[in-house]
Amino acid sequence: MNTPNELKYTKEHEWVRQESDGSITFGITDFAQSALGDVVFASLPKVGAKITAGQTCGEVESTKSVSDIYSPVSGTVSEVNSVLNNSPETINSDPY
């Protein structure tokens, strides 16, 4: 499993990175994507949405199951990974 040392991790298997501009980027860990299997759909929050730490903000659907994504921080969504709209399997090949 790939677990970059510069990231912080939650017990729900999300990773968190603070960017140089102060914004926060997060996603699911390599362990989580591996446990899910082949990802076929990702539901992400909309840009401008308010998210709350510890609350669900999206979900990932795989050939095995559907799993909630929990926000590790509270704030306003400024950007999402739009690649996942057409290629959700990117989560499997590049979870970070």
Secondary structure, DSSP 4 states (H G I P E B T S, - for coil): ----TTSEE-TTSEEEEE-TTS-EEEEE-HHHHHHH-SEEEEE-PPTT-EE-TTSEEEEEEESS-EEEEEPSS-EE-----THHHH-TTHHHH---
